[in-house]
Amino acid sequence: MNAIMTDFDIQSAEAHGKRKWEGLSELDQAIRDNRLMEYRVKKSWADPWGRRLTITVLVVIAAGFSYLAGGSFGLW
């Protein structure tokens, strides 16, 4: 029943169906290879704000651990 849909509508619908999602291909490959965590870490490290946040969180965790370890050894 082609009376309602024009040929232009059919062609544009086919073009949308055949379009590759190139932006998501790397994520799709990571999921397929079961390495999603590695993908997230690499993407976060590539982002300057993500890198700063990661370093800050690791420094805070290390400082807290050092404080607790020093307290248990009687250093303060």
C-alpha positions in Angstrom: 0.0 0.0 0.0 2.1 2.8 -1.3 -0.7 5.4 -1.6 0.1 7.1 1.7 3.9 6.9 1.8 5.8 8.6 -0.9 8.9 7.2 -2.5 11.0 9.7 -0.6 9.7 8.4 2.7 10.5 4.9 1.8 14.0 5.8 0.7 14.8 7.8 3.8 13.5 4.9 6.0 15.8 2.5 4.2 18.7 4.9 4.6 18.1 5.1 8.4 18.0 1.3 8.7 21.3 0.8 6.8 23.2 3.6 8.6 26.1 2.3 10.6 26.6 3.6 14.1 30.3 4.3 13.8 30.4 6.3 17.0 29.3 3.3 19.0 31.3 0.7 17.2 34.2 0.9 19.7 31.8 0.5 22.6 30.1 -2.4 20.9 33.5 -4.1 20.3 34.4 -3.6 24.0 31.1 -5.2 25.1 31.7 -8.1 22.7 35.2 -8.7 24.0 34.0 -8.3 27.6 36.3 -5.5 28.3 33.9 -2.7 29.2 35.8 -1.7 32.3 39.0 -1.2 30.3 37.0 0.9 27.8 35.6 3.1 30.6 39.0 3.6 32.2 40.7 4.6 28.9 37.9 7.0 28.0 38.0 8.6 31.5 41.8 8.9 31.4 41.7 10.6 28.0 39.4 13.3 29.4 41.3 16.0 31.3 38.6 16.4 34.0 38.2 12.7 34.4 42.0 12.3 34.8 42.0 15.1 37.5 39.1 13.5 39.3 40.7 10.0 39.2 44.0 11.4 40.6 42.3 13.4 43.3 40.2 10.4 44.5 43.3 8.1 44.6 45.2 10.8 46.6 42.4 11.1 49.1 42.1 7.3 49.5 45.9 7.0 49.9 45.9 9.9 52.5 43.1 8.2 54.4 44.8 4.9 54.4 48.1 6.4 55.5 46.4 8.2 58.3 44.8 5.0 59.5 47.9 3.0 59.1 50.0 5.6 61.0 47.4 5.8 63.8 47.5 2.0 64.2 51.3 2.1 64.5 51.1 4.8 67.0 52.8 7.5 64.9 50.2 10.2 66.0 
